[in-house]
Amino acid sequence: MRRLSNGCVNAPKIEKGNVGKFILAPEAFHDLDLIWAFIASDNPEAADRVLEAAYGICKILAEYPELGRQRHFVKPGLSDI
């Protein structure tokens, strides 16, 4: 487990090229850190796996931004997967 200076755990490695790159808002980093801390209090390895999965989904969405079905949310432009 590694913590970054911004408090986020297991941030993705930066890769060359633009495919799969994404930027998380500070609030998202904070939320992920809270989620990690809550799970890690019982099982640090599971907490790491949850964040790895979250970052994996972010990378997929960055690579395929149109992924998911178009839904009729109150806020235009949102979709689900």
C-alpha positions as CSV (number, residue, x, y, z in Angstrom):
1,M,0.0,0.0,0.0
2,R,1.3,3.5,-0.8
3,R,-0.1,6.8,0.1
4,L,0.5,9.8,-2.0
5,S,1.0,13.3,-0.7
6,N,-2.6,14.2,-1.6
7,G,-3.8,11.4,0.6
8,C,-4.9,9.1,-2.2
9,V,-3.9,5.5,-2.2
10,N,-2.6,3.4,-5.1
11,A,-2.9,6.1,-7.8
12,P,-2.5,4.7,-11.3
13,K,0.9,4.8,-13.0
14,I,1.3,7.5,-15.6
15,E,1.6,6.0,-19.0
16,K,2.9,7.5,-22.2
17,G,0.3,8.7,-24.7
18,N,-3.1,10.0,-24.1
19,V,-5.0,6.7,-24.0
20,G,-6.7,6.0,-20.7
21,K,-5.5,9.2,-18.9
22,F,-7.8,10.9,-16.5
23,I,-7.8,13.6,-13.8
24,L,-9.7,13.2,-10.6
25,A,-11.1,16.2,-8.8
26,P,-9.7,16.9,-5.3
27,E,-13.1,15.9,-3.9
28,A,-12.9,12.5,-5.7
29,F,-9.4,11.9,-4.3
30,H,-10.8,12.7,-0.8
31,D,-13.8,10.4,-1.3
32,L,-11.5,7.6,-2.4
33,D,-9.2,8.1,0.5
34,L,-12.2,8.0,2.9
35,I,-13.4,4.8,1.2
36,W,-10.0,3.3,1.4
37,A,-9.6,4.2,5.1
38,F,-13.0,2.8,6.0
39,I,-12.3,-0.6,4.4
40,A,-8.6,-0.7,5.4
41,S,-9.6,-0.4,9.1
42,D,-10.8,-4.0,8.7
43,N,-8.9,-5.3,5.7
44,P,-6.1,-3.2,4.1
45,E,-5.6,-5.6,1.2
46,A,-9.3,-5.4,0.3
47,A,-9.1,-1.6,0.5
48,D,-6.3,-1.7,-2.0
49,R,-8.3,-3.9,-4.4
50,V,-11.3,-1.6,-4.2
51,L,-9.2,1.4,-5.2
52,E,-7.4,-0.6,-8.0
53,A,-10.8,-1.5,-9.3
54,A,-12.0,2.1,-9.1
55,Y,-8.9,3.4,-11.0
56,G,-9.4,0.6,-13.5
57,I,-12.9,1.8,-14.2
58,C,-11.7,5.4,-14.5
59,K,-9.1,4.3,-17.0
60,I,-11.6,2.4,-19.1
61,L,-14.0,5.4,-19.1
62,A,-11.2,7.7,-20.1
63,E,-10.3,5.5,-23.0
64,Y,-14.0,4.9,-24.0
65,P,-15.9,8.0,-22.8
66,E,-19.0,7.0,-24.7
67,L,-19.2,3.7,-22.9
68,G,-22.6,2.9,-21.3
69,R,-26.2,3.5,-22.1
70,Q,-27.6,7.0,-22.5
71,R,-30.1,7.7,-19.7
72,H,-32.4,10.5,-19.0
73,F,-30.9,12.0,-15.9
74,V,-31.7,15.4,-14.6
75,K,-28.2,16.5,-15.6
76,P,-27.6,16.2,-19.3
77,G,-24.6,14.2,-20.6
78,L,-24.6,11.6,-17.9
79,S,-24.6,7.9,-18.8
80,D,-24.4,4.7,-16.8
81,I,-22.5,1.5,-17.3
